[in-house]
Amino acid sequence: MAGDDKDGYYCTICGGIPPDKITTKKILIDGKETGIDQLDWIIEEVKKLKISDVNAITEELLKRTMELNYVPTKKKEEYGAALLGEYRKFVLTNG
């Protein structure tokens, strides 16, 4: 790893993000561990909407996730279910 707080950190081999600086959360989607960038932010933003309808919550989670991450069309339903599960865990833990 090279770099500093001013210039940023990067891998000296590939120039990408060093493994110890990756903050993408991984969740199980259709039985496979999948990274979702900005998952905590996505959940926080949807929670602020104070929506009670499960389908509306899922749609909002998917909308924000798809803005920041690739979601395969064929797996949209599985992503929605996994995101809703993470949302529910977050709400139960953080109120």
C-alpha positions as CSV (number, residue, x, y, z in Angstrom):
1,M,0.0,0.0,0.0
2,A,1.2,3.5,-0.8
3,G,-0.1,7.0,-0.5
4,D,-1.3,9.1,2.4
5,D,-4.4,10.9,3.7
6,K,-3.7,13.8,1.3
7,D,-3.2,11.8,-1.9
8,G,-5.3,8.8,-1.0
9,Y,-4.2,5.2,-0.6
10,Y,-3.6,2.8,-3.5
11,C,-2.2,-0.6,-4.1
12,T,1.4,-0.4,-5.3
13,I,0.9,-3.4,-7.5
14,C,-2.4,-2.7,-9.4
15,G,-3.1,0.9,-8.4
16,G,-6.5,0.0,-7.1
17,I,-8.0,0.2,-3.6
18,P,-5.9,-1.7,-1.0
19,P,-7.9,-4.6,0.5
20,D,-7.6,-3.1,4.0
21,K,-9.3,0.1,2.8
22,I,-12.3,-1.5,1.2
23,T,-15.5,-0.6,3.0
24,T,-18.1,-2.3,0.8
25,K,-20.4,-4.4,2.9
26,K,-21.1,-7.9,1.7
27,I,-24.5,-9.6,2.0
28,L,-25.9,-12.9,0.9
29,I,-27.9,-12.6,-2.3
30,D,-29.3,-15.8,-3.7
31,G,-26.8,-17.7,-1.6
32,K,-23.7,-15.8,-2.8
33,E,-21.8,-13.2,-0.9
34,T,-22.2,-9.9,-2.8
35,G,-20.7,-6.5,-2.2
36,I,-23.0,-3.5,-1.9
37,D,-21.3,-0.2,-2.0
38,Q,-22.8,2.4,0.4
39,L,-25.2,-0.1,2.0
40,D,-25.3,1.8,5.3
41,W,-26.1,5.1,3.6
42,I,-28.8,3.4,1.4
43,I,-30.5,2.0,4.5
44,E,-30.3,5.3,6.4
45,E,-31.8,7.2,3.5
46,V,-34.7,4.8,3.1
47,K,-35.3,4.8,6.9
48,K,-35.6,8.6,6.9
49,L,-38.6,8.2,4.5
50,K,-40.6,6.5,7.3
51,I,-42.3,4.2,4.9
52,S,-44.3,1.3,6.4
53,D,-45.2,-0.6,3.2
54,V,-42.8,-3.5,2.7
55,N,-43.0,-3.3,-1.1
56,A,-42.3,0.5,-1.1
57,I,-39.3,0.0,1.2
58,T,-38.0,-2.7,-1.1
59,E,-38.4,-0.4,-4.2
60,E,-36.6,2.5,-2.5
61,L,-33.8,0.2,-1.4
62,L,-33.4,-1.1,-4.9
63,K,-33.6,2.3,-6.5
64,R,-30.7,3.6,-4.4
65,T,-28.7,0.4,-4.7
66,M,-29.0,0.5,-8.5
67,E,-27.7,4.1,-8.6
68,L,-24.5,3.0,-6.9
69,N,-24.1,-0.7,-7.8
70,Y,-24.8,-3.1,-10.6
71,V,-27.9,-5.2,-10.1
72,P,-28.6,-7.8,-12.7
73,T,-32.1,-7.6,-14.1
74,K,-32.7,-11.3,-13.6
75,K,-31.7,-11.0,-9.9
76,K,-33.6,-7.9,-9.0
77,E,-36.1,-9.8,-6.9
78,E,-33.3,-11.6,-5.0
79,Y,-31.5,-8.3,-4.4
80,G,-34.7,-6.7,-3.1
81,A,-35.3,-9.6,-0.7
82,A,-31.7,-9.5,0.6
83,L,-31.7,-5.7,0.9
84,L,-35.0,-5.8,2.8
85,G,-33.5,-8.3,5.2
86,E,-30.6,-6.0,5.9
87,Y,-32.9,-3.1,6.3
88,R,-35.0,-5.0,8.9
89,K,-31.8,-6.0,10.8
90,F,-30.7,-2.4,10.8
91,V,-34.0,-1.1,12.1
92,L,-34.2,-3.8,14.8
93,T,-30.7,-3.0,16.0
94,N,-30.8,0.8,15.7
95,G,-34.5,1.6,16.2
